Amino acid sequence: MSKKIIVIVVMVFCMVGNLYSQDRLIEKGNEKYRSYSFSPAIDIYTKVIEKGFVSAELLGKLANSYYFNADYKNAAEIYKRLVTEYEAEVDPGQYFRYAQTLRTLDEYELSNEILKKFYNLTSSGAKASLQKDKAYTLEDIRKNTDKFKVLKFDHNTIYNEFAPSFYNKGLIFSSDRDTGNLAKYRHTWNSKGFLDLYKINADSSSVNNISKLGNAVNTRYHESTSAISKDGKTMYFTSNNSKDGKTIKADDGIVRLKIFRATIVDGEWTDIIELPFNSDAYSVAHPAFSTDEKTLYFASDMPGTLGESDIFKVAINNDDTYGTPENLGSNINTDSRETFPYISKEGVLYFSSDGHLGLGGLDVFATKINQNNLPGAVVNVGAPVNSNMDDFTFIFDSENRNGYFASNRMEGIGEDDIYAVVENEPLELECIQQITGTVRDKISNEILVGAAIKVIDENNEELSSTIMSSTGIYKTSVDCNTGNFVRAVVDGYVPSEKYIGISDGGEQVIDFYLERDKVTAGFGDDLAKLLQLSTIYFDLNKYNIRADAEIEIQKVIVAMEKFSSLKIKVNSHTDSRGKDAYNLWLSQKRAESTVNYMIAMGIDAERLQGEGFGEKRLVNKCDNGVVCSNKEHELNRRSEFIILE
């Protein structure tokens, strides 16, 4: 074998060995990535790329690792390379995260261009178009600038402090201040220390009066985000999935988050109970009470999640059991991250998201969730609460108009820091559009007093209902940030509705014209009654159309001209005076006279019938032999217009 051949063979073996080595290294990186160990995954992916082994999948995972580790600058650089070199293979979600990272770098113009690509790939319909229009500007966010004043929090350290919650006029929060310098307790997500829960006593003047919650709550792993009941006796909190001092991994090797409940006994938190809807297969985290404490809100990636994590709610039953978790839906949840819910006493849901339009990273959003059962608008709370970094775990005291939140913004002294806030001006959380109008009979134009006006959402759920007043005018309202149906309902009529799409909130007039329900009120009904006609009378022994009757018949003709499918039968009647046979003949002549008049006025003969009934269908007691006045007898000399079709 020549030296040249030997060199080639050696090179081939080296190349194969090198490729095999890189495959193993990439698989190791993927293993770390799948288990959310982003710091070591970044190290591995970077080494592989530096050696020239690059792909769309590799760049995407590296960019995502930086993104989920809140290293937005490096994430933006990798996303840029990804969309430049592998545009055809870019996932829509990566465009969105790229746009978010650009916002953290104050590159809003480029971010909006990237958002256009994202929306073009994922959106359709009127609502999506409106979302795209909003994405191109920051006008909505800027409207809320300076709604809050951000203040210093005296208890931050060089480590992590976040997840404040109100407790006995003080605070409970999460920090790694006691574990951050202990290498054996580092977490592989971001190579930082594990978190514990701490409390600050509000009745102390010392800024150092901070103590850790007991060991029953705090383990050697993560504890964070707590919710405490108003009486201070019950606490829900987030912790790593562990048992007997060891973490429990799912089949995919990931340690999930779970919510636990604790009860205070003699000043100590004890009786730690895991909630029944936790799972080893998905995370359940970040609890928050509803205003009446009958519902628990939380974040999860459980089945039914729309994005990477969604906000859910679950009923807290009186017997300490729980209902079935419910997703809050697409008005709040997106295909990205929604997390860290908090409910104020005013019924405002505050949460963090990187799926709604923001300034970068996670932003704090607010929505009113119990105003007339209307699904409220999702509003970005604006700067300075929100920044171009991650802003989260926002809580707010509705009575004192102040609160707290956490952020990893650059001016902080630690990784995550807590900040205090004071409200300068309330957020505008509602966009309520007033709807007014009338409800009328389609044929007679009669106002249908007592009509029910219902607001129905796009899921066909009734949001509100009102009754039209005696003035003949109804008034209702809809949320102008969502699509809704306004429906008019009256017994005996076919309901009618109109769709009200997203709007700027201007008042709208909607008049309804209802048709009689043919099943319950159409066939066999007297059109004269529906049109509220005066009774069509005939003179004694006469069958010609009187002048007063002619006016009323003209109203029937107008109705038949308006509704071309309407077919009528004219039933004519006499009083009881005279012989029965004569009365039958006379009534038939009256029916024919009425029909012929209508034909002469242009109504197709095929749409008309006539029949005389003589004295067979009297409307009063004036039968043969009964003494009645001329006025009473006149009531029986009449014609009816019966709806056939």
C-alpha positions in Angstrom: 0.0 0.0 0.0 1.4 3.4 -1.0 2.0 6.2 1.5 -0.6 8.3 -0.3 -3.3 5.6 0.1 -2.3 5.1 3.8 -2.7 8.9 4.4 -6.1 8.9 2.7 -7.3 5.9 4.8 -6.1 7.5 8.0 -7.9 10.8 7.0 -11.1 8.9 6.3 -10.9 7.1 9.7 -10.2 10.4 11.4 -13.1 12.0 9.7 -15.5 9.2 10.6 -14.2 9.2 14.2 -14.6 12.9 14.4 -18.1 12.8 13.0 -19.0 10.0 15.5 -17.5 12.1 18.3 -19.5 15.1 17.3 -22.7 13.0 17.1 -22.2 11.8 20.6 -21.5 15.4 21.8 -24.6 16.7 20.1 -26.7 13.9 21.6 -25.3 14.8 25.0 -26.3 18.4 24.4 -29.7 17.4 23.3 -30.1 15.4 26.5 -29.2 18.4 28.6 -31.6 20.5 26.4 -34.5 18.1 26.9 -34.0 18.2 30.7 -33.9 22.0 30.7 -30.2 22.0 31.7 -29.6 25.0 29.4 -26.2 26.1 30.7 -24.4 22.8 29.9 -26.4 22.5 26.7 -25.1 26.0 25.6 -21.5 24.9 26.3 -21.9 21.7 24.3 -23.7 23.2 21.3 -21.2 26.1 21.1 -18.2 23.7 21.0 -19.9 21.7 18.2 -20.6 24.8 16.1 -17.1 26.1 16.6 -15.8 22.9 15.1 -17.8 23.6 11.9 -20.8 21.2 12.5 -23.7 23.6 11.9 -27.4 22.9 11.2 -30.8 24.6 11.6 -31.7 22.3 14.4 -28.4 23.0 16.2 -28.7 26.8 15.9 -32.3 26.7 16.9 -31.6 24.8 20.1 -28.6 27.0 21.0 -30.7 30.1 20.4 -33.6 28.7 22.5 -31.2 27.8 25.3 -29.9 31.3 25.4 -33.5 32.6 25.3 -34.8 30.5 28.1 -31.8 31.4 30.1 -32.6 35.1 29.6 -29.4 35.7 27.7 -31.2 37.7 25.1 -28.1 39.3 23.5 -26.6 36.0 22.5 -30.0 34.5 21.7 -30.5 37.4 19.2 -27.2 36.7 17.5 -27.9 33.0 17.1 -31.5 33.6 15.9 -30.2 36.1 13.3 -27.8 33.5 12.0 -30.6 30.9 12.0 -33.1 33.0 9.9 -30.3 34.2 7.6 -28.7 30.9 6.8 -31.7 28.5 7.1 -34.8 30.6 6.4 -36.7 27.7 4.9 -36.3 25.6 8.0 -37.2 28.3 10.6 -40.1 27.5 12.9 -42.6 30.3 13.4 -42.0 30.2 17.2 -38.4 31.0 16.5 -39.3 34.1 14.6 -41.4 35.2 17.6 -38.6 34.6 20.1 -36.2 36.4 17.8 -38.5 39.4 17.7 -38.7 39.3 21.5 -34.9 39.3 21.9 -34.6 42.2 19.5 -37.0 44.2 21.8 -34.6 43.5 24.7 -31.9 45.2 22.6 -34.3 48.2 21.8 -34.3 47.2 18.1 -38.0 47.7 17.8 -38.1 48.5 14.1 -36.4 45.2 13.2 -38.5 43.4 15.8 -41.6 44.5 14.1 -40.4 43.3 10.7 -39.7 39.9 12.2 -43.1 39.9 13.8 -44.7 40.5 10.4 -43.1 37.2 9.3 -44.4 35.4 12.4 -48.0 36.7 11.9 -47.9 35.9 8.2 -47.1 32.3 9.0 -49.5 31.9 11.9 -52.4 34.3 11.7 -55.7 34.5 9.8 -59.0 36.3 10.1 -60.1 39.8 11.3 -58.8 39.4 14.8 -55.4 38.2 13.6 -55.2 41.2 11.2 -55.9 43.6 14.1 -53.2 41.8 16.1 -50.7 42.2 13.3 -51.5 45.9 13.0 -50.9 46.4 16.7 -47.6 44.5 16.5 -46.2 47.0 14.1 -46.4 49.9 16.7 -45.9 50.3 20.4 -48.7 52.8 20.7 -50.8 50.6 23.0 -47.9 50.0 25.4 -46.8 53.6 25.4 -50.3 54.6 26.5 -49.6 52.9 29.8 -46.1 54.4 30.4 -45.7 55.8 33.9 -49.0 54.3 35.2 -46.7 53.0 38.0 -43.7 54.4 39.8 -40.9 51.9 40.4 -39.1 52.1 43.8 -36.1 50.5 45.4 -36.5 47.3 47.5 -34.2 47.2 50.4 -33.8 43.5 50.7 -32.1 42.5 47.4 -28.7 40.8 47.4 -26.2 39.8 44.7 -28.2 36.6 44.4 -31.8 36.0 43.2 -34.8 37.6 44.9 -38.3 37.3 43.2 -41.8 35.9 43.7 -43.1 38.3 46.4 -46.4 37.6 48.0 -48.3 39.5 50.7 -48.3 37.9 54.2 -49.4 39.4 57.5 -48.6 42.9 56.3 -45.2 41.7 55.3 -43.9 39.6 52.4 -42.8 36.1 51.6 -40.4 35.8 48.7 -38.0 33.4 47.0 -34.2 33.6 47.0 -31.0 31.6 46.6 -29.1 33.9 49.0 -28.1 31.0 51.4 -27.5 28.4 48.7 -26.1 30.5 45.9 -22.5 30.1 47.0 -22.8 26.3 47.6 -21.6 24.5 44.5 -23.2 21.2 45.4 -26.7 22.9 45.3 -26.4 24.4 41.9 -29.2 23.9 39.5 -28.4 22.9 35.9 -31.0 25.2 34.2 -28.8 28.3 34.8 -26.0 27.0 37.1 -27.4 29.1 40.0 -28.2 28.0 43.5 -31.5 26.4 44.5 -34.3 28.6 45.8 -35.9 28.8 49.3 -38.8 30.8 50.7 -38.1 33.7 53.1 -40.4 36.1 55.0 -40.0 39.7 56.0 -41.9 40.9 59.1 -43.6 44.2 58.4 -43.6 45.3 62.1 -39.8 45.5 62.3 -37.8 48.5 61.5 -34.7 46.5 60.7 -34.0 45.9 57.0 -32.2 42.7 58.0 -35.2 41.1 59.7 -35.6 38.3 57.3 -36.0 34.6 58.2 -36.3 31.5 56.2 -39.5 29.4 56.4 -39.2 26.1 58.1 -37.6 22.9 56.7 -41.1 21.4 56.2 -41.5 23.8 53.4 -38.0 24.4 52.2 -36.1 21.4 50.8 -32.6 21.2 49.3 -34.2 21.9 45.9 -36.4 24.8 44.5 -39.2 26.5 46.4 -40.8 29.6 45.0 -44.1 31.5 44.3 -46.4 31.3 47.3 -50.0 32.3 47.8 -51.3 32.8 51.4 -55.0 32.9 52.4 -56.5 36.0 54.0 -56.5 34.5 57.4 -52.9 33.5 57.1 -53.5 29.9 57.9 -53.1 28.3 54.5 -50.3 28.6 52.0 -49.9 27.1 48.5 -46.3 27.1 47.1 -44.2 25.8 44.2 -41.5 23.2 44.7 -39.5 20.7 42.7 -40.9 17.2 42.4 -39.0 15.3 45.2 -39.5 12.8 47.9 -37.4 11.8 50.9 -34.7 14.3 49.8 -34.4 13.0 46.3 -35.8 14.5 43.1 -38.2 12.5 41.0 -37.6 12.5 37.3 -40.2 11.8 34.6 -39.6 9.3 31.9 -37.9 12.0 29.8 -35.5 12.7 32.7 -37.0 16.0 33.6 -37.7 17.1 37.2 -41.1 18.8 37.1 -42.6 21.5 39.4 -45.5 20.9 41.7 -47.8 22.9 43.9 -48.1 21.9 47.6 -50.4 23.1 50.4 -49.2 23.9 53.9 -51.1 24.8 57.1 -49.7 26.9 59.9 -49.7 25.3 63.3 -48.3 27.1 66.4 -46.5 29.5 64.1 -44.9 26.8 61.9 -45.9 25.7 58.4 -46.6 22.0 58.5 -49.0 19.4 57.1 -47.5 19.6 53.6 -49.9 18.1 51.1 -49.3 17.7 47.3 -52.2 18.8 45.2 -54.0 16.0 43.3 -53.7 17.4 39.8 -49.9 17.5 40.0 -48.0 15.1 37.7 -44.6 13.7 37.1 -45.2 14.2 33.4 -45.8 18.0 33.5 -45.3 21.0 35.7 -47.9 22.7 37.9 -46.6 25.9 39.5 -47.1 29.5 40.6 -50.4 29.4 42.6 -52.7 32.4 43.1 -56.0 32.8 45.0 -59.1 34.3 43.5 -60.7 37.2 45.4 -63.1 34.8 47.2 -60.4 32.1 47.6 -62.7 29.6 46.1 -60.5 29.2 43.0 -56.8 28.6 42.6 -55.0 30.0 39.5 -51.7 28.5 38.4 -49.4 27.9 35.4 -48.8 24.6 33.7 -47.8 22.7 30.6 -50.4 20.0 31.2 -52.3 18.5 28.3 -54.6 21.1 26.8 -51.9 23.8 27.0 -52.0 26.1 24.0 -48.3 27.2 24.3 -45.2 26.4 26.3 -47.0 27.1 29.5 -50.6 28.4 30.1 -52.6 29.8 33.0 -55.3 27.5 34.4 -57.8 27.7 37.2 -59.3 25.0 39.4 -62.1 25.1 42.0 -61.3 24.8 45.7 -64.1 22.8 47.2 -65.4 23.2 50.8 -64.3 19.7 51.7 -60.6 20.4 50.7 -61.0 18.6 47.4 -60.5 20.2 44.0 -62.3 20.5 40.7 -61.0 19.8 37.3 -58.4 22.3 36.0 -59.6 24.6 33.3 -57.5 26.5 30.7 -58.2 30.2 30.7 -58.4 30.2 26.9 -56.8 31.9 24.0 -57.8 35.4 25.1 -55.1 35.1 27.7 -52.9 32.2 26.7 -50.8 32.2 23.5 -48.5 29.7 21.8 -45.6 31.0 24.0 -45.2 31.4 27.8 -47.9 32.7 30.1 -47.0 32.3 33.8 -47.0 33.8 37.3 -50.7 34.7 37.8 -51.9 37.0 40.6 -55.5 38.2 41.3 -56.1 41.5 43.0 -59.0 42.3 45.2 -60.6 44.2 42.3 -60.6 41.0 40.2 -57.7 42.0 38.0 -55.5 39.1 36.8 -51.9 40.1 36.5 -49.6 37.6 34.7 -46.3 37.5 32.8 -46.0 36.5 29.1 -43.7 36.6 26.2 -46.5 35.7 23.8 -48.4 39.0 23.9 -46.9 42.2 22.4 -44.2 43.5 24.9 -41.1 45.4 25.4 -38.9 42.3 25.4 -38.6 39.1 27.4 -41.4 38.4 29.8 -43.7 41.4 30.3 -46.4 42.0 32.9 -50.0 42.1 31.6 -53.3 42.7 33.2 -56.9 41.8 32.4 -60.2 42.2 34.3 -61.7 38.8 34.7 -65.0 39.4 36.6 -66.5 42.5 35.1 -70.1 41.5 34.1 -68.6 38.1 33.1 -67.1 39.8 30.0 -63.6 38.5 28.9 -61.5 41.6 29.4 -58.8 43.1 27.2 -55.2 41.9 27.9 -53.3 45.1 28.6 -49.5 45.5 28.8 -48.9 47.5 32.0 -46.2 49.5 30.3 -42.9 51.0 31.4 -41.3 51.3 33.9 -42.7 48.1 35.3 -41.9 46.4 32.0 -38.5 46.7 30.5 -36.5 45.1 27.7 -35.7 42.2 30.0 -37.8 39.8 32.0 -40.4 41.3 34.3 -42.6 39.0 36.4 -44.3 37.9 39.7 -46.3 41.2 39.9 -48.6 41.6 42.9 -50.8 44.5 43.7 -52.7 45.8 46.8 -55.9 47.4 45.5 -56.6 49.2 48.7 -53.2 50.9 49.2 -52.5 51.1 45.4 -49.0 49.6 45.7 -47.3 46.3 45.1 -44.1 44.5 44.1 -42.6 42.6 41.1 -39.3 41.1 40.1 -37.0 41.7 37.1 -33.6 40.8 35.8 -33.1 44.3 34.3 -29.5 45.6 34.0 -29.7 48.1 36.8 -30.3 45.4 39.4 -27.7 44.3 41.9 -28.5 40.6 41.6 -29.6 38.2 38.9 -33.3 38.7 39.7 -34.3 41.6 42.0 -37.6 42.6 43.6 -38.9 46.2 43.0 -41.7 48.1 44.8 -44.4 49.9 42.8 -46.8 52.7 43.5 -49.8 53.4 41.2 -49.8 56.8 39.6 -52.9 56.3 37.6 -55.2 53.2 37.1 -54.8 51.1 34.0 -57.6 51.2 31.4 -58.5 47.6 31.4 -61.8 47.7 29.7 -63.0 48.5 26.2 -66.8 48.4 26.5 -68.9 49.2 23.5 -72.5 50.3 24.1 -75.1 48.7 21.9 -78.7 50.1 21.6 -81.7 49.7 19.4 -85.2 48.3 19.2 -86.8 44.9 18.5 -89.8 44.8 16.2 -92.2 42.5 14.5 -90.9 42.0 10.9 -94.3 42.3 9.3 -96.2 44.8 11.5 -93.2 46.8 12.7 -94.7 46.6 16.2 -92.2 47.1 19.0 -91.9 43.9 21.0 -91.7 45.2 24.5 -90.1 42.7 26.9 -87.7 41.2 24.3 -84.6 39.6 25.8 -81.2 40.9 24.4 -78.4 38.5 25.0 -74.6 38.9 24.5 -73.1 35.6 23.3 -69.4 35.0 22.9 -67.6 33.2 20.0 -67.8 29.9 22.0 -71.7 30.3 22.2 -71.6 31.0 25.9 -74.0 33.6 27.2 -72.2 36.6 28.8 -75.1 38.8 29.7 -78.8 39.3 29.2 -81.1 42.3 29.4 -84.8 43.0 28.8 -86.0 45.8 26.5 -87.7 48.5 28.5 -91.2 49.8 28.1 -89.9 52.7 26.1 -89.1 50.2 23.3 -85.3 50.8 23.5 -82.8 48.2 24.7 -79.3 48.9 25.9 -76.5 46.4 26.4 -72.7 46.3 26.1 -69.9 44.1 24.6 -66.2 43.9 25.0 -64.8 45.7 21.9 -61.6 43.7 22.1 -63.3 40.4 21.3 -65.9 39.3 18.8 -69.5 38.7 20.2 -73.0 38.1 19.0 -75.9 40.3 20.1 -79.1 38.1 20.0 -82.8 39.2 20.3 -85.2 36.6 21.7 -89.0 36.8 22.0 -91.4 34.0 22.7 -93.2 33.0 19.5 -90.5 34.5 17.2 -87.5 33.2 15.5 -84.4 34.7 17.3 -82.2 37.0 15.4 -78.6 38.0 16.0 -75.8 40.1 14.7 -72.0 39.6 15.0 -70.1 42.5 16.6 -66.4 42.3 15.7 -63.4 44.0 17.3 -63.8 47.8 17.2 -62.7 51.1 18.7 -65.6 51.1 21.2 -67.9 53.6 19.5 -71.7 53.2 20.3 -73.6 51.2 17.7 -77.3 51.0 16.9 -78.7 47.6 16.0 -82.5 47.2 15.3 -83.9 43.7 15.1 -86.9 42.7 13.0 -88.2 39.3 14.1 -90.2 36.8 12.1 -93.0 34.8 13.8 -92.0 31.3 14.5 -93.9 29.2 11.9 -93.8 26.1 14.1 -95.4 27.8 17.1 -97.1 30.9 15.7 -97.1 31.1 11.9 -99.4 28.6 10.3 -103.0 29.3 11.2 -102.4 32.7 12.8 -104.5 35.7 11.9 -102.3 38.2 10.1 -104.8 40.9 11.0 -103.9 40.4 14.7 -100.2 40.3 14.0 -100.5 43.6 12.1 -102.8 44.9 14.7 -105.4 45.8 12.1 -108.7 47.2 12.9 -111.4 44.6 12.3 -112.6 44.5 8.7 -116.4 44.8 9.0 -119.2 44.7 6.5 -122.5 46.4 6.5 -125.7 44.4 7.1 -126.5 42.2 4.1 -123.6 43.8 2.2 -120.4 42.3 0.8 -118.8 45.3 -0.8 -115.5 46.6 0.7 -116.2 49.6 3.0 -113.8 52.6 2.9 -112.6 51.9 6.4 -111.9 48.2 5.6 -110.1 49.2 2.4 -107.4 51.0 4.5 -106.8 47.9 6.6 -106.7 45.5 3.6 -104.0 47.8 2.1 -101.8 47.0 5.1 -102.1 43.3 4.4 -101.3 43.9 0.7 -98.1 45.8 1.8 -97.0 42.9 4.0 -97.6 40.4 1.1 -95.6 42.6 -1.3 -92.7 42.8 1.2 -92.7 39.0 1.9 -93.2 37.3 -1.5 -93.6 33.8 0.0 -96.5 34.7 2.2 -99.8 33.0 1.3 -103.1 34.0 2.9 -106.6 32.5 3.3 -109.4 35.0 3.8 -112.0 33.7 6.2 -115.2 35.7 6.2 -118.1 35.5 8.7 -121.6 36.9 9.4 -123.7 37.5 12.4 -126.5 35.0 13.4 -129.3 37.1 12.1 -131.0 35.7 9.0 -131.1 32.1 7.7 -128.1 29.9 8.0 -127.9 29.2 4.2 -128.2 32.9 3.3 -125.4 33.7 5.9 -123.2 31.1 4.4 -123.7 32.5 0.9 -123.2 36.1 2.1 -119.9 35.2 3.9 -118.6 33.5 0.8 -119.3 36.6 -1.2 -117.5 38.7 1.4 -114.4 36.4 1.2 -114.5 36.5 -2.6 -114.9 40.3 -2.5 -111.9 40.6 -0.3 -109.8 38.3 -2.4 -110.8 40.0 -5.6 -109.9 43.4 -4.2 -106.4 42.2 -3.3 -106.0 40.6 -6.8 -107.0 43.9 -8.3 -104.3 45.6 -6.2 -101.6 43.3 -7.8 -101.5 40.3 -5.5 -101.1 37.0 -7.4 -104.2 34.9 -7.2 -102.1 31.8 -6.5 -101.2 33.3 -3.1 -104.8 33.9 -2.0 -107.8 31.7 -0.9 -111.2 32.7 0.4 -113.9 30.8 2.3 -117.1 31.8 3.9 -118.2 30.3 7.2 -121.5 32.1 7.7 -122.5 32.2 11.4 -120.6 29.0 12.3 -117.7 30.9 14.1 -119.2 33.6 16.2 -116.9 35.5 18.5 -119.5 36.2 21.2 -122.7 34.9 22.7 -125.0 36.4 20.0 -126.3 33.1 18.6 -129.8 32.5 17.3 -132.4 33.6 19.8 -130.1 35.6 21.9 -130.8 39.3 22.2 -127.8 41.4 21.3 -127.2 45.0 20.4 -126.3 46.1 16.8 -122.7 46.7 18.0 -122.4 43.2 19.4 -123.7 41.6 16.2 -121.3 43.7 14.1 -118.3 42.0 15.9 -119.2 38.8 14.0 -119.4 40.4 10.6 -115.7 40.2 9.9 -112.9 38.8 7.7 -109.7 37.1 8.9 -106.4 36.7 7.1 -105.0 33.3 8.0 -101.3 32.5 7.3 -101.1 29.4 5.1 -97.3 29.6 4.2 
